[in-house]
Amino acid sequence: MQPVVVFDTNILLSGLGWKGAPYRCIELARRGRIVGLTCSEILAELAEKLTSKFEFSLSQKTEAVTDFLGFMRLVKITNTFKFIDSDVDDNKIIECAVVGSATHIVTGDRRQLLPLRSYQGIQIVTASDRLVQFS
């Protein structure tokens, strides 16, 4: 069975910038070695951060989001999931994983998500951890 992975927004951002572990994890999804899973809310947060933090133009932002949609499975979430109160943006990551029957969440969030280690059987790991598991 292929791993089904939700990438946190921070991994998607890092994967665009350099060829480190986040990029290599995303490339596993691009090559079909794992199933990448996302939702419109994660992609909207990505688009917002590309503009606000990295000053991407509209066409650059559209190109990045379109690229991810080309190889990731899109699921619909309800935005009613409430588990993490201190950073509500993390709730969409977990809800996407639950709705899409993910096996893993790959994140760099050391404050909220990584300390959980798992949620309903979904492993929560760093990009480096995921690469080690898949090797």
C-alpha positions in Angstrom: 0.0 0.0 0.0 1.3 3.4 -1.0 1.8 6.0 1.8 -0.8 8.8 1.6 0.8 12.1 2.8 -0.5 15.6 3.6 2.3 18.2 3.4 1.9 21.1 5.8 2.1 24.5 4.2 5.7 25.0 5.7 6.8 21.9 3.8 5.2 23.1 0.5 6.9 26.5 0.9 10.3 24.9 1.8 9.9 22.5 -1.1 9.7 25.4 -3.5 12.8 27.1 -2.3 15.7 24.7 -2.2 16.5 21.0 -2.8 16.5 19.9 0.8 14.3 17.2 2.6 11.0 19.0 2.0 11.7 19.2 -1.7 12.7 15.5 -1.9 9.5 14.5 -0.1 7.4 16.5 -2.5 9.3 14.9 -5.4 8.3 11.4 -4.1 4.7 12.5 -4.6 5.4 14.1 -8.0 7.0 10.8 -9.1 4.1 8.7 -7.8 6.1 6.9 -5.1 3.7 8.3 -2.5 0.2 9.9 -2.8 0.3 13.6 -2.1 -3.0 14.9 -0.5 -4.1 18.5 -0.1 -7.2 20.7 0.1 -8.1 24.1 -1.1 -7.6 25.6 2.3 -3.9 24.4 2.4 -3.4 25.7 -1.1 -5.0 29.1 -0.2 -2.7 29.4 2.8 0.3 28.6 0.5 -0.8 31.2 -2.0 -1.2 33.8 0.7 2.3 33.1 2.2 3.9 33.2 -1.3 2.5 36.7 -1.7 3.0 38.1 1.8 6.4 36.5 2.7 8.1 35.9 -0.7 6.4 38.6 -2.8 5.5 36.2 -5.6 3.6 37.7 -8.5 0.1 36.5 -9.3 1.5 34.4 -12.2 4.2 32.9 -10.0 1.7 32.0 -7.3 -0.7 30.5 -9.7 2.1 28.5 -11.3 3.2 27.0 -8.0 -0.4 26.1 -6.9 -1.2 24.7 -10.3 2.0 22.6 -10.2 0.9 21.0 -6.9 -2.6 20.3 -8.2 -1.0 18.4 -11.1 0.2 15.6 -8.9 -1.7 15.9 -5.6 -5.1 14.5 -4.8 -7.5 17.2 -3.7 -10.0 16.5 -0.9 -12.8 18.7 0.4 -12.8 19.5 4.1 -15.6 21.2 6.1 -13.4 23.4 8.3 -15.3 22.3 11.3 -12.5 20.2 12.8 -11.4 21.8 16.1 -8.5 20.0 17.9 -5.7 22.6 18.2 -6.8 25.8 19.8 -3.4 27.6 19.8 -2.9 27.6 16.0 -6.2 27.0 14.2 -4.4 26.8 10.8 -3.1 23.4 12.0 -6.6 22.1 12.2 -7.0 22.1 8.4 -3.9 19.9 8.1 -5.2 17.3 10.4 -8.7 17.5 9.0 -7.3 17.0 5.4 -5.4 14.0 6.6 -8.4 12.4 8.3 -10.8 13.1 5.4 -8.3 11.8 2.9 -7.3 8.7 4.9 -3.7 9.8 5.1 -1.0 7.6 6.6 1.3 10.6 7.3 1.4 14.3 7.9 4.8 15.8 7.0 5.5 19.1 8.8 8.1 21.3 10.3 5.8 22.5 13.0 7.7 21.7 16.2 5.3 23.6 18.5 1.9 22.1 17.7 1.9 19.2 15.2 5.2 17.3 15.7 4.7 16.9 19.5 1.5 15.0 18.8 3.5 12.3 16.9 0.3 10.8 15.6 -3.4 11.5 15.4 -6.0 8.7 14.8 -3.2 6.4 13.5 -1.8 9.1 11.2 1.9 9.5 11.8 3.1 13.1 12.1 6.8 13.4 11.0 9.4 15.8 9.7 10.5 15.7 6.1 13.8 14.1 7.1 12.0 11.4 9.2 9.8 10.6 6.2 12.7 10.2 3.9 14.3 7.8 6.3 11.1 5.8 6.6 10.7 5.6 2.9 14.4 4.6 2.1 
